[in-house]
Amino acid sequence: MNPGLALVAVLAAALLTADADAGAKPTPPQGAPGYQAPTRPTDGAHMALTIEKLEKGFDPERPLLIWAIGSSFTNGLGDGSTLVELLKPRFPNMPKVVYKRFAGNSTPYHLTRGWARHLVIPEQPDAVILYNFGKVDDLEQLIVDLRQGTTADILVGTIHWCLPHEKQWPDPDLPCSHQDIPKLRAVCEKHGVELVENRREMTEYMLASKLGIKDLLADAVHENAYASLMTNMNIARHFHRPAKFSYDPRSRERRIEAASPDAKLTGNWEKGDGSVTAKDKGAAIEVAFTGTRIDLIGWRSPDGGSAEVWLDGKPAAEAPVFSCGYIKPDPKNAPLPPNPPRDRSPHRLTLGANIVPQSWTLTMTNDTGDYELVGDVTGYDGTGNNRKPFTSKSGQITIEPEFWRQPESNKAGDKWTFDVTRTTVGKVDFKGEKGKFRLTLAWGLANGPHTLKLVAEGNGSVGLAAFEVFEPPMK
């Protein structure tokens, strides 16, 4: 959604289509039989929107977006191609799939809350995979962040066996150094999250095949290739139409047809084929909706014109709704192997008051944690220390030390940049090659009632098919 998120491609995002080649499959260890993960009646109960999209696709076409964030455990799942290959037989007509991942070294749930805020939520994914470790309270906060900011279905996986878990073997439900699984299970049930019982399912196979923990590891803690395949299979089985879904997809995402009574037309509009078209200046269409995001489904044409966007009675171009992109470390920041600059950085910040869209640079001024913040519009906006709470002089930026990883490793001259952008569109251009298009007009709104109005500028045809509304399940 945010143009600044293009940098994600450079930062280990993997773009895949349903035609991606997953490569040769690894073989079971110790001559064990091949692992099987057939679907069960309850698999996919919390995946209603994702399953609907995989079965029916999108109009107009767009990819289905899956995000995965976490640690090297997340990275061990691969680039997404294995998962995509496993979905193909189940959904032969599925749309293209885009799988993006962002993982750090030993990055727990707590720190990935920053990546959820600055990378995942701005892209408004369809599904989010959390295969990681950390405190259950932090996982719950991460789930709440995603539930408040997106309509994405969430999958949480229990972790595979590692050598530090030998005292717990072979009971998959005992708390271990990476997860408190009974508490994790309760949090997933509380929030309607799709729980992947990976550890329990792997244990059954390991015991039946007389395998030990080491047989499915590449080192002390990371899965080998076959274990990674097993985990992907356990995740894939939840992309499934169950006997009953836990929620109604329309409670989170719904469509308002432009030609329906739910859309209020003023001025001269022509109706036809489920669409409405206006050419006169001042012709307007208005819809009321509840949610955080609204998309336009429209028609472009060579004689297309433009329309102004109004939100809650004011120009959308002036709406006080903003997002902060990824806090990008300078690759020249002081080295401290094995952690790259990505892992020795502020992972999250919070926007405050008096926001002005702009690019920001945070620069360390000494080796003891002091820094200064400068915006390319605001200019110098204060100094802080990476071990203390900070609010900029203008009140626009708040930095929380609990989300700054390894602050003691930063040196004078280290720097980070991030962009703050408005999350609304002020004008829609309908001129172009003939065809249907989708455009997000606003996202990141307060999760409540809103009104949106488009007003034709009288410089060409304005063709509208529908609006799509997104209402996250948590306020």
C-alpha positions as a Markdown table, in Angstrom:
| # | Residue | x | y | z |
|---|---|---|---|---|
| 1 | Met | 0.0 | 0.0 | 0.0 |
| 2 | Asn | 2.8 | 2.4 | 1.0 |
| 3 | Pro | 5.2 | 3.1 | -1.9 |
| 4 | Gly | 8.1 | 3.0 | 0.6 |
| 5 | Leu | 7.4 | -0.7 | 1.1 |
| 6 | Ala | 9.1 | -1.4 | -2.2 |
| 7 | Leu | 12.3 | -1.8 | -0.2 |
| 8 | Val | 10.8 | -5.1 | 1.2 |
| 9 | Ala | 11.8 | -6.8 | -2.0 |
| 10 | Val | 15.4 | -6.0 | -1.2 |
| 11 | Leu | 15.0 | -7.2 | 2.3 |
| 12 | Ala | 14.2 | -10.8 | 1.6 |
| 13 | Ala | 10.6 | -10.8 | 0.4 |
| 14 | Ala | 9.8 | -13.6 | -2.0 |
| 15 | Leu | 7.3 | -13.0 | -4.8 |
| 16 | Leu | 5.8 | -16.2 | -6.0 |
| 17 | Thr | 3.1 | -17.2 | -8.5 |
| 18 | Ala | 1.0 | -20.3 | -8.5 |
| 19 | Asp | 3.4 | -21.5 | -11.3 |
| 20 | Ala | 6.5 | -21.3 | -9.1 |
| 21 | Asp | 8.8 | -24.3 | -9.2 |
| 22 | Ala | 9.2 | -25.8 | -5.7 |
| 23 | Gly | 12.1 | -28.0 | -6.7 |
| 24 | Ala | 12.9 | -31.6 | -5.7 |
| 25 | Lys | 11.5 | -32.8 | -2.4 |
| 26 | Pro | 13.8 | -34.0 | 0.4 |
| 27 | Thr | 13.6 | -37.7 | 1.5 |
| 28 | Pro | 12.6 | -39.0 | 5.0 |
| 29 | Pro | 15.5 | -39.6 | 7.4 |
| 30 | Gln | 16.6 | -43.1 | 8.5 |
| 31 | Gly | 14.5 | -44.8 | 5.9 |
| 32 | Ala | 11.3 | -43.7 | 7.6 |
| 33 | Pro | 8.1 | -43.7 | 5.6 |
| 34 | Gly | 7.0 | -40.5 | 3.9 |
| 35 | Tyr | 5.1 | -38.1 | 6.1 |
| 36 | Gln | 1.4 | -37.5 | 5.4 |
| 37 | Ala | -0.7 | -34.6 | 6.5 |
| 38 | Pro | -4.3 | -35.2 | 5.2 |
| 39 | Thr | -6.9 | -32.5 | 5.9 |
| 40 | Arg | -9.4 | -33.0 | 8.8 |
| 41 | Pro | -12.9 | -31.6 | 9.2 |
| 42 | Thr | -11.9 | -28.8 | 11.5 |
| 43 | Asp | -8.8 | -27.7 | 9.6 |
| 44 | Gly | -9.3 | -24.2 | 8.3 |
| 45 | Ala | -12.1 | -23.2 | 10.7 |
| 46 | His | -10.6 | -19.8 | 11.2 |
| 47 | Met | -9.6 | -19.3 | 7.5 |
| 48 | Ala | -13.0 | -18.3 | 6.0 |
| 49 | Leu | -11.8 | -15.3 | 3.9 |
| 50 | Thr | -8.6 | -17.0 | 2.7 |
| 51 | Ile | -10.4 | -20.1 | 1.6 |
| 52 | Glu | -13.1 | -18.1 | -0.2 |
| 53 | Lys | -10.4 | -16.1 | -2.0 |
| 54 | Leu | -8.4 | -19.2 | -3.0 |
| 55 | Glu | -11.6 | -20.8 | -4.4 |
| 56 | Lys | -13.2 | -17.8 | -6.1 |
| 57 | Gly | -10.2 | -15.4 | -6.8 |
| 58 | Phe | -10.7 | -11.7 | -7.1 |
| 59 | Asp | -12.6 | -9.3 | -9.3 |
| 60 | Pro | -10.6 | -7.5 | -10.7 |
| 61 | Glu | -7.7 | -9.9 | -10.5 |
| 62 | Arg | -5.0 | -9.4 | -7.8 |
| 63 | Pro | -2.7 | -11.8 | -6.0 |
| 64 | Leu | -3.4 | -13.4 | -2.7 |
| 65 | Leu | -0.9 | -12.0 | -0.2 |
| 66 | Ile | 0.6 | -14.1 | 2.6 |
| 67 | Trp | 3.1 | -12.5 | 5.0 |
| 68 | Ala | 5.4 | -14.5 | 7.3 |
| 69 | Ile | 7.5 | -12.7 | 10.0 |
| 70 | Gly | 9.7 | -14.0 | 12.8 |
| 71 | Ser | 13.1 | -15.5 | 13.3 |
| 72 | Ser | 15.3 | -18.1 | 11.6 |
| 73 | Phe | 12.6 | -20.6 | 12.5 |
| 74 | Thr | 10.4 | -18.6 | 10.1 |
| 75 | Asn | 13.2 | -18.5 | 7.5 |
| 76 | Gly | 13.4 | -22.3 | 7.8 |
| 77 | Leu | 10.0 | -22.6 | 6.1 |
| 78 | Gly | 11.7 | -21.5 | 2.9 |
| 79 | Asp | 10.7 | -18.8 | 0.4 |
| 80 | Gly | 7.0 | -19.9 | 0.2 |
| 81 | Ser | 7.4 | -22.1 | -2.9 |
| 82 | Thr | 6.8 | -25.3 | -1.0 |
| 83 | Leu | 3.6 | -24.0 | 0.5 |
| 84 | Val | 2.4 | -22.8 | -2.9 |
| 85 | Glu | 3.0 | -26.2 | -4.4 |
| 86 | Leu | 1.1 | -27.9 | -1.7 |
| 87 | Leu | -1.9 | -25.6 | -2.2 |
| 88 | Lys | -2.1 | -26.2 | -6.0 |
| 89 | Pro | -3.9 | -29.6 | -5.9 |
| 90 | Arg | -6.4 | -28.3 | -3.3 |
| 91 | Phe | -7.2 | -25.1 | -5.2 |
| 92 | Pro | -6.6 | -25.7 | -8.9 |
| 93 | Asn | -8.1 | -22.3 | -9.9 |
| 94 | Met | -6.5 | -20.3 | -7.2 |
| 95 | Pro | -5.2 | -16.8 | -8.0 |
| 96 | Lys | -1.5 | -15.9 | -8.0 |
| 97 | Val | 0.0 | -16.1 | -4.6 |
| 98 | Val | 2.5 | -13.6 | -3.3 |
| 99 | Tyr | 4.5 | -14.8 | -0.2 |
| 100 | Lys | 6.6 | -12.3 | 1.7 |
| 101 | Arg | 8.8 | -13.0 | 4.6 |
| 102 | Phe | 10.9 | -11.0 | 7.0 |
| 103 | Ala | 13.0 | -12.7 | 9.6 |
| 104 | Gly | 15.8 | -11.8 | 12.0 |
| 105 | Asn | 18.3 | -13.7 | 14.0 |
| 106 | Ser | 16.6 | -15.0 | 17.2 |
| 107 | Thr | 13.9 | -12.4 | 16.8 |
| 108 | Pro | 11.0 | -13.2 | 19.3 |
| 109 | Tyr | 7.4 | -12.3 | 19.0 |
| 110 | His | 7.9 | -9.1 | 21.0 |
| 111 | Leu | 10.3 | -7.5 | 18.4 |
| 112 | Thr | 8.3 | -8.7 | 15.4 |
| 113 | Arg | 5.5 | -6.4 | 16.6 |
| 114 | Gly | 7.5 | -3.6 | 15.0 |
| 115 | Trp | 7.6 | -5.5 | 11.7 |
| 116 | Ala | 3.9 | -6.1 | 11.9 |
| 117 | Arg | 3.3 | -2.4 | 12.3 |
| 118 | His | 5.7 | -1.1 | 9.7 |
| 119 | Leu | 5.8 | -3.9 | 7.1 |
| 120 | Val | 2.8 | -6.2 | 7.3 |
| 121 | Ile | -0.2 | -4.0 | 8.3 |
| 122 | Pro | 0.6 | -1.4 | 5.6 |
| 123 | Glu | 0.3 | -4.1 | 3.0 |
| 124 | Gln | -3.0 | -5.3 | 4.3 |
| 125 | Pro | -2.3 | -9.1 | 3.7 |
| 126 | Asp | -4.9 | -11.9 | 3.3 |
| 127 | Ala | -3.1 | -14.2 | 5.6 |
| 128 | Val | -0.2 | -14.0 | 8.2 |
| 129 | Ile | 2.0 | -16.9 | 9.3 |
| 130 | Leu | 3.6 | -16.7 | 12.7 |
| 131 | Tyr | 6.1 | -19.7 | 13.1 |
| 132 | Asn | 8.3 | -18.3 | 15.8 |
| 133 | Phe | 9.1 | -18.3 | 19.5 |
| 134 | Gly | 8.8 | -16.0 | 22.5 |
| 135 | Lys | 6.5 | -15.2 | 25.5 |
| 136 | Val | 2.8 | -16.0 | 25.0 |
| 137 | Asp | 1.9 | -12.5 | 26.3 |
| 138 | Asp | 3.9 | -11.0 | 23.5 |
| 139 | Leu | 2.3 | -13.3 | 20.9 |
| 140 | Glu | -1.1 | -12.2 | 22.1 |
| 141 | Gln | -0.1 | -8.5 | 21.7 |
| 142 | Leu | 1.1 | -9.3 | 18.2 |
| 143 | Ile | -2.2 | -11.0 | 17.3 |
| 144 | Val | -4.1 | -8.0 | 18.7 |
| 145 | Asp | -2.0 | -5.7 | 16.5 |
| 146 | Leu | -2.9 | -7.7 | 13.4 |
| 147 | Arg | -6.5 | -8.2 | 14.4 |
| 148 | Gln | -7.0 | -4.4 | 14.9 |
| 149 | Gly | -5.1 | -3.4 | 11.8 |
| 150 | Thr | -6.1 | -6.0 | 9.2 |
| 151 | Thr | -8.7 | -8.6 | 8.2 |
| 152 | Ala | -6.0 | -11.2 | 7.6 |
| 153 | Asp | -6.5 | -14.7 | 8.7 |
| 154 | Ile | -3.7 | -15.7 | 11.1 |
| 155 | Leu | -1.9 | -19.0 | 11.5 |
| 156 | Val | 0.3 | -19.7 | 14.5 |
| 157 | Gly | 2.5 | -22.8 | 14.6 |
| 158 | Thr | 3.8 | -24.8 | 17.5 |
| 159 | Ile | 7.6 | -25.2 | 17.2 |
| 160 | His | 9.5 | -28.3 | 16.1 |
| 161 | Trp | 11.7 | -30.2 | 18.5 |
| 162 | Cys | 15.1 | -28.8 | 19.2 |
| 163 | Leu | 18.0 | -30.2 | 21.3 |
| 164 | Pro | 17.3 | -27.8 | 24.2 |
| 165 | His | 13.9 | -29.6 | 24.5 |
| 166 | Glu | 15.3 | -33.0 | 25.2 |
| 167 | Lys | 14.0 | -32.9 | 28.8 |
| 168 | Gln | 10.5 | -32.5 | 27.4 |
| 169 | Trp | 10.7 | -35.4 | 24.9 |
| 170 | Pro | 8.4 | -37.0 | 23.9 |
| 171 | Asp | 5.5 | -34.9 | 25.4 |
| 172 | Pro | 4.7 | -32.2 | 22.8 |
| 173 | Asp | 2.5 | -30.3 | 25.2 |
| 174 | Leu | 5.1 | -29.5 | 27.9 |
| 175 | Pro | 6.4 | -25.9 | 28.0 |
| 176 | Cys | 9.9 | -25.6 | 26.6 |
| 177 | Ser | 12.5 | -22.9 | 26.2 |
| 178 | His | 10.9 | -21.5 | 23.0 |
| 179 | Gln | 7.2 | -21.8 | 23.7 |
| 180 | Asp | 4.7 | -22.4 | 26.5 |
| 181 | Ile | 2.4 | -24.5 | 24.2 |
| 182 | Pro | -0.6 | -24.9 | 26.5 |
| 183 | Lys | -0.8 | -21.1 | 27.0 |
| 184 | Leu | -0.2 | -20.5 | 23.3 |
| 185 | Arg | -3.0 | -22.8 | 22.5 |
| 186 | Ala | -5.4 | -20.9 | 24.8 |
| 187 | Val | -4.5 | -17.6 | 23.3 |
| 188 | Cys | -5.1 | -18.9 | 19.7 |
| 189 | Glu | -8.5 | -20.2 | 20.8 |
| 190 | Lys | -9.4 | -16.9 | 22.5 |
| 191 | His | -8.7 | -14.9 | 19.4 |
| 192 | Gly | -9.9 | -17.3 | 16.7 |
| 193 | Val | -6.5 | -17.9 | 15.3 |
| 194 | Glu | -5.7 | -21.0 | 13.2 |
| 195 | Leu | -3.5 | -23.1 | 15.4 |
| 196 | Val | -1.0 | -25.4 | 13.6 |
| 197 | Glu | -0.3 | -28.2 | 16.0 |
| 198 | Asn | 3.0 | -28.8 | 14.3 |
| 199 | Arg | 4.9 | -30.2 | 17.3 |
| 200 | Arg | 2.2 | -32.6 | 18.3 |
| 201 | Glu | 1.8 | -33.9 | 14.7 |
| 202 | Met | 5.6 | -34.2 | 14.2 |
| 203 | Thr | 5.9 | -36.2 | 17.5 |
| 204 | Glu | 3.3 | -38.7 | 16.3 |
| 205 | Tyr | 5.3 | -39.4 | 13.2 |
| 206 | Met | 8.7 | -39.5 | 15.0 |
| 207 | Leu | 7.5 | -42.0 | 17.5 |
| 208 | Ala | 5.8 | -44.2 | 14.9 |
| 209 | Ser | 9.0 | -44.1 | 12.8 |
| 210 | Lys | 11.4 | -44.5 | 15.7 |
| 211 | Leu | 13.1 | -41.2 | 15.1 |
| 212 | Gly | 14.8 | -39.0 | 17.6 |
| 213 | Ile | 15.1 | -35.2 | 17.8 |
| 214 | Lys | 18.4 | -35.1 | 15.9 |
| 215 | Asp | 16.9 | -36.9 | 12.9 |
| 216 | Leu | 14.9 | -33.8 | 12.0 |
| 217 | Leu | 17.5 | -31.1 | 12.7 |
| 218 | Ala | 20.1 | -29.4 | 10.7 |
| 219 | Asp | 21.9 | -28.1 | 13.8 |
| 220 | Ala | 20.9 | -27.8 | 17.5 |
| 221 | Val | 17.7 | -25.8 | 16.8 |
| 222 | His | 16.9 | -25.5 | 13.1 |
| 223 | Glu | 14.9 | -27.9 | 11.0 |
| 224 | Asn | 16.5 | -30.0 | 8.3 |
| 225 | Ala | 15.0 | -30.0 | 4.8 |
| 226 | Tyr | 12.6 | -32.9 | 5.5 |
| 227 | Ala | 11.4 | -31.4 | 8.8 |
| 228 | Ser | 10.8 | -28.1 | 7.0 |
| 229 | Leu | 8.7 | -29.9 | 4.4 |
| 230 | Met | 6.7 | -31.5 | 7.2 |
| 231 | Thr | 6.0 | -28.2 | 8.8 |
| 232 | Asn | 4.9 | -26.7 | 5.5 |
| 233 | Met | 2.6 | -29.7 | 5.1 |
| 234 | Asn | 1.2 | -29.1 | 8.5 |
| 235 | Ile | 0.5 | -25.5 | 7.7 |
| 236 | Ala | -0.9 | -26.3 | 4.2 |
| 237 | Arg | -3.5 | -28.7 | 5.6 |
| 238 | His | -5.2 | -25.7 | 7.3 |
| 239 | Phe | -5.8 | -24.0 | 3.9 |
| 240 | His | -8.9 | -26.1 | 3.7 |
| 241 | Arg | -12.7 | -25.7 | 3.6 |
| 242 | Pro | -13.8 | -27.2 | 7.0 |
| 243 | Ala | -17.1 | -28.6 | 8.0 |
| 244 | Lys | -17.9 | -25.2 | 9.6 |
| 245 | Phe | -16.2 | -21.8 | 9.6 |
| 246 | Ser | -15.9 | -19.9 | 12.9 |
| 247 | Tyr | -16.9 | -16.5 | 11.3 |
| 248 | Asp | -18.9 | -15.1 | 8.4 |
| 249 | Pro | -16.5 | -13.6 | 5.8 |
| 250 | Arg | -18.9 | -10.7 | 5.3 |
| 251 | Ser | -18.4 | -9.6 | 8.9 |
| 252 | Arg | -14.9 | -8.6 | 7.9 |
| 253 | Glu | -14.9 | -7.9 | 4.1 |
| 254 | Arg | -17.9 | -6.9 | 2.1 |
| 255 | Arg | -18.8 | -5.2 | -1.2 |
| 256 | Ile | -21.1 | -2.3 | -1.9 |
| 257 | Glu | -22.3 | -2.2 | -5.5 |
| 258 | Ala | -22.2 | 1.2 | -7.0 |
| 259 | Ala | -25.6 | 0.6 | -8.6 |
| 260 | Ser | -27.2 | -0.6 | -5.4 |
| 261 | Pro | -29.5 | 1.4 | -3.0 |
| 262 | Asp | -26.5 | 1.5 | -0.6 |
| 263 | Ala | -24.8 | 4.0 | -2.8 |
| 264 | Lys | -26.3 | 7.5 | -2.9 |
| 265 | Leu | -26.1 | 9.2 | -6.3 |
| 266 | Thr | -26.5 | 12.9 | -6.9 |
| 267 | Gly | -26.3 | 14.6 | -10.3 |
| 268 | Asn | -26.4 | 12.9 | -13.7 |
| 269 | Trp | -25.4 | 9.2 | -13.7 |
| 270 | Glu | -26.0 | 6.5 | -16.2 |
| 271 | Lys | -26.5 | 2.9 | -15.0 |
| 272 | Gly | -25.6 | -0.2 | -17.0 |
| 273 | Asp | -24.1 | -3.7 | -16.5 |
| 274 | Gly | -23.9 | -3.2 | -12.7 |
| 275 | Ser | -21.9 | 0.0 | -13.0 |
| 276 | Val | -22.6 | 3.7 | -12.9 |
| 277 | Thr | -21.0 | 6.4 | -15.1 |
| 278 | Ala | -20.9 | 10.1 | -14.9 |
| 279 | Lys | -19.3 | 12.9 | -17.0 |
| 280 | Asp | -20.8 | 16.0 | -15.5 |
| 281 | Lys | -18.9 | 18.1 | -13.1 |
| 282 | Gly | -20.2 | 17.8 | -9.5 |
| 283 | Ala | -21.9 | 14.4 | -10.1 |
| 284 | Ala | -21.3 | 12.5 | -6.8 |
| 285 | Ile | -21.6 | 9.1 | -5.3 |
| 286 | Glu | -21.6 | 8.6 | -1.5 |
| 287 | Val | -21.4 | 5.4 | 0.6 |
| 288 | Ala | -21.5 | 4.9 | 4.4 |
| 289 | Phe | -19.3 | 2.1 | 5.8 |
| 290 | Thr | -17.8 | 0.8 | 9.0 |
| 291 | Gly | -14.2 | -0.3 | 9.0 |
| 292 | Thr | -10.6 | 0.8 | 8.6 |
| 293 | Arg | -10.2 | 0.5 | 4.8 |
| 294 | Ile | -12.2 | 1.1 | 1.6 |
| 295 | Asp | -11.2 | 0.1 | -1.9 |
| 296 | Leu | -12.7 | 1.4 | -5.2 |
| 297 | Ile | -13.5 | -0.9 | -8.0 |
| 298 | Gly | -13.7 | 1.2 | -11.2 |
| 299 | Trp | -13.4 | 1.3 | -14.9 |
| 300 | Arg | -10.6 | 3.1 | -16.8 |
| 301 | Ser | -11.1 | 4.3 | -20.4 |
| 302 | Pro | -9.2 | 6.4 | -22.9 |
| 303 | Asp | -11.8 | 9.2 | -22.3 |
| 304 | Gly | -11.6 | 8.8 | -18.5 |
| 305 | Gly | -11.7 | 11.8 | -16.2 |
| 306 | Ser | -11.0 | 12.2 | -12.6 |
| 307 | Ala | -12.9 | 12.5 | -9.3 |
| 308 | Glu | -12.1 | 14.1 | -5.9 |
| 309 | Val | -12.3 | 11.9 | -2.8 |
| 310 | Trp | -14.0 | 13.1 | 0.3 |
| 311 | Leu | -13.8 | 11.3 | 3.6 |
| 312 | Asp | -16.1 | 12.0 | 6.6 |
| 313 | Gly | -17.1 | 15.4 | 5.0 |
| 314 | Lys | -13.5 | 16.6 | 4.3 |
| 315 | Pro | -11.1 | 16.3 | 1.4 |
| 316 | Ala | -9.4 | 12.9 | 1.8 |
| 317 | Ala | -6.1 | 14.5 | 0.7 |
| 318 | Glu | -6.1 | 16.2 | 4.1 |
| 319 | Ala | -7.3 | 13.3 | 6.3 |
| 320 | Pro | -5.2 | 13.0 | 9.4 |
| 321 | Val | -4.4 | 9.3 | 8.8 |
| 322 | Phe | -0.8 | 8.2 | 8.5 |
| 323 | Ser | 1.5 | 5.3 | 8.5 |
| 324 | Cys | 5.2 | 4.8 | 9.2 |
| 325 | Gly | 7.2 | 2.5 | 7.0 |
| 326 | Tyr | 10.1 | 0.2 | 7.9 |
| 327 | Ile | 12.9 | 1.6 | 9.9 |
| 328 | Lys | 15.7 | 0.9 | 7.5 |
| 329 | Pro | 19.2 | 0.6 | 8.8 |
| 330 | Asp | 22.1 | 2.0 | 6.8 |
| 331 | Pro | 24.1 | -1.0 | 5.5 |
| 332 | Lys | 27.3 | 0.8 | 6.7 |
| 333 | Asn | 26.2 | 0.8 | 10.4 |
| 334 | Ala | 28.9 | -0.6 | 12.7 |
| 335 | Pro | 29.2 | -4.4 | 12.3 |
| 336 | Leu | 28.8 | -6.9 | 15.1 |
| 337 | Pro | 28.5 | -10.4 | 13.7 |
| 338 | Pro | 26.5 | -12.5 | 13.7 |
| 339 | Asn | 23.7 | -10.0 | 13.9 |
| 340 | Pro | 23.5 | -7.6 | 10.9 |
| 341 | Pro | 22.4 | -4.0 | 11.2 |
| 342 | Arg | 18.8 | -5.1 | 10.8 |
| 343 | Asp | 18.9 | -6.9 | 14.2 |
| 344 | Arg | 20.6 | -4.1 | 16.0 |
| 345 | Ser | 18.1 | -1.4 | 15.5 |
| 346 | Pro | 14.9 | 0.3 | 16.7 |
| 347 | His | 12.2 | -2.2 | 15.5 |
| 348 | Arg | 9.2 | -0.1 | 16.3 |
| 349 | Leu | 8.1 | 3.5 | 16.7 |
| 350 | Thr | 4.8 | 5.3 | 17.3 |
| 351 | Leu | 3.4 | 8.3 | 15.5 |
| 352 | Gly | 2.1 | 11.1 | 17.7 |
| 353 | Ala | 0.5 | 14.5 | 17.0 |
| 354 | Asn | 1.0 | 17.2 | 14.3 |
| 355 | Ile | 2.1 | 14.6 | 11.7 |
| 356 | Val | 3.6 | 15.9 | 8.5 |
| 357 | Pro | 4.3 | 13.3 | 5.8 |
| 358 | Gln | 8.0 | 13.2 | 5.2 |
| 359 | Ser | 11.2 | 11.2 | 5.3 |
| 360 | Trp | 13.1 | 11.0 | 8.6 |
| 361 | Thr | 16.7 | 10.2 | 9.5 |
| 362 | Leu | 17.9 | 9.1 | 12.9 |
| 363 | Thr | 21.6 | 9.3 | 13.5 |
| 364 | Met | 23.8 | 8.2 | 16.4 |
| 365 | Thr | 25.9 | 11.1 | 17.7 |
| 366 | Asn | 28.2 | 9.0 | 20.0 |
| 367 | Asp | 29.0 | 5.5 | 21.2 |
| 368 | Thr | 26.9 | 5.8 | 24.3 |
| 369 | Gly | 23.4 | 5.7 | 22.8 |
| 370 | Asp | 22.7 | 9.4 | 22.0 |
| 371 | Tyr | 21.1 | 10.2 | 18.7 |
| 372 | Glu | 19.3 | 13.1 | 16.8 |
| 373 | Leu | 16.2 | 13.0 | 14.7 |
| 374 | Val | 15.8 | 15.1 | 11.5 |
| 375 | Gly | 12.9 | 15.3 | 9.1 |
| 376 | Asp | 13.3 | 16.5 | 5.5 |
| 377 | Val | 10.3 | 18.8 | 6.1 |
| 378 | Thr | 10.4 | 19.4 | 9.9 |
| 379 | Gly | 14.2 | 19.6 | 10.2 |
| 380 | Tyr | 15.9 | 19.0 | 13.5 |
| 381 | Asp | 13.4 | 17.5 | 15.9 |
| 382 | Gly | 15.3 | 16.6 | 19.0 |
| 383 | Thr | 17.9 | 14.3 | 20.6 |
| 384 | Gly | 17.4 | 11.2 | 22.6 |
| 385 | Asn | 19.1 | 8.1 | 24.0 |
| 386 | Asn | 18.4 | 4.6 | 22.7 |
| 387 | Arg | 17.9 | 3.3 | 26.3 |
| 388 | Lys | 15.3 | 5.9 | 27.2 |
| 389 | Pro | 11.8 | 6.8 | 26.0 |
| 390 | Phe | 11.8 | 9.6 | 23.4 |
| 391 | Thr | 9.2 | 12.0 | 22.0 |
| 392 | Ser | 10.4 | 14.4 | 19.3 |
| 393 | Lys | 10.2 | 18.2 | 19.9 |
| 394 | Ser | 7.3 | 18.5 | 17.4 |
| 395 | Gly | 5.5 | 15.6 | 19.0 |
| 396 | Gln | 5.4 | 13.6 | 15.8 |
| 397 | Ile | 7.6 | 10.6 | 16.7 |
| 398 | Thr | 7.8 | 8.5 | 19.8 |
| 399 | Ile | 10.5 | 5.8 | 20.2 |
| 400 | Glu | 10.2 | 3.1 | 22.8 |
| 401 | Pro | 13.5 | 1.6 | 24.1 |
| 402 | Glu | 11.8 | -1.8 | 24.7 |
| 403 | Phe | 11.7 | -2.2 | 20.9 |
| 404 | Trp | 15.3 | -1.1 | 20.3 |
| 405 | Arg | 17.4 | -4.3 | 20.0 |
| 406 | Gln | 21.1 | -4.3 | 21.1 |
| 407 | Pro | 21.3 | -0.6 | 21.7 |
| 408 | Glu | 24.7 | -1.0 | 23.3 |
| 409 | Ser | 26.1 | -2.1 | 19.9 |
| 410 | Asn | 25.3 | 1.2 | 18.1 |
| 411 | Lys | 28.2 | 3.5 | 17.3 |
| 412 | Ala | 28.5 | 7.2 | 16.3 |
| 413 | Gly | 27.4 | 7.7 | 12.7 |
| 414 | Asp | 25.0 | 4.7 | 12.6 |
| 415 | Lys | 21.8 | 5.8 | 11.0 |
| 416 | Trp | 18.3 | 4.7 | 10.1 |
| 417 | Thr | 15.7 | 6.2 | 7.7 |
| 418 | Phe | 11.9 | 5.8 | 7.6 |
| 419 | Asp | 9.0 | 7.4 | 5.7 |
| 420 | Val | 5.8 | 8.7 | 7.1 |
| 421 | Thr | 3.0 | 8.8 | 4.5 |
| 422 | Arg | -0.7 | 9.7 | 4.4 |
| 423 | Thr | -2.9 | 6.6 | 3.9 |
| 424 | Thr | -5.6 | 8.2 | 1.9 |
| 425 | Val | -6.0 | 9.1 | -1.8 |
| 426 | Gly | -7.2 | 12.6 | -2.7 |
| 427 | Lys | -8.0 | 12.1 | -6.3 |
| 428 | Val | -8.8 | 9.1 | -8.6 |
| 429 | Asp | -7.7 | 9.1 | -12.2 |
| 430 | Phe | -10.0 | 7.1 | -14.6 |
| 431 | Lys | -8.1 | 7.8 | -17.8 |
| 432 | Gly | -6.1 | 4.8 | -19.2 |
| 433 | Glu | -6.4 | 1.6 | -21.2 |
| 434 | Lys | -10.0 | 0.2 | -21.0 |
| 435 | Gly | -10.4 | -2.1 | -18.1 |
| 436 | Lys | -11.4 | -2.7 | -14.5 |
| 437 | Phe | -9.1 | -1.6 | -11.8 |
| 438 | Arg | -8.8 | -1.6 | -8.0 |
| 439 | Leu | -7.6 | 1.3 | -5.8 |
| 440 | Thr | -7.4 | 1.6 | -2.1 |
| 441 | Leu | -8.8 | 5.0 | -1.2 |
| 442 | Ala | -8.1 | 4.8 | 2.5 |
| 443 | Trp | -6.7 | 2.5 | 5.1 |
| 444 | Gly | -5.7 | 2.8 | 8.7 |
| 445 | Leu | -8.9 | 4.6 | 9.6 |
| 446 | Ala | -10.4 | 4.4 | 13.1 |
| 447 | Asn | -12.5 | 1.2 | 13.1 |
| 448 | Gly | -15.9 | 2.8 | 13.2 |
| 449 | Pro | -18.5 | 4.4 | 10.9 |
| 450 | His | -17.4 | 6.6 | 8.0 |
| 451 | Thr | -18.7 | 8.2 | 4.8 |
| 452 | Leu | -16.9 | 8.4 | 1.6 |
| 453 | Lys | -17.8 | 10.5 | -1.4 |
| 454 | Leu | -16.4 | 10.8 | -4.9 |
| 455 | Val | -17.1 | 14.0 | -6.9 |
| 456 | Ala | -16.6 | 14.0 | -10.7 |
| 457 | Glu | -14.4 | 16.9 | -11.9 |
| 458 | Gly | -16.2 | 17.0 | -15.3 |
| 459 | Asn | -13.0 | 16.3 | -17.4 |
| 460 | Gly | -14.1 | 12.9 | -18.7 |
| 461 | Ser | -15.9 | 9.7 | -17.8 |
| 462 | Val | -16.0 | 8.4 | -14.3 |
| 463 | Gly | -17.0 | 4.7 | -14.2 |
| 464 | Leu | -17.7 | 2.9 | -10.9 |
| 465 | Ala | -18.5 | -0.8 | -10.3 |
| 466 | Ala | -18.3 | -1.1 | -6.5 |
| 467 | Phe | -16.6 | -0.4 | -3.2 |
| 468 | Glu | -15.0 | -3.0 | -1.0 |
| 469 | Val | -15.0 | -2.4 | 2.8 |
| 470 | Phe | -12.6 | -4.0 | 5.3 |
| 471 | Glu | -13.6 | -4.2 | 9.0 |
| 472 | Pro | -11.0 | -5.9 | 11.2 |
| 473 | Pro | -12.5 | -8.1 | 13.9 |
| 474 | Met | -11.0 | -6.0 | 16.8 |
| 475 | Lys | -11.5 | -2.3 | 17.5 |
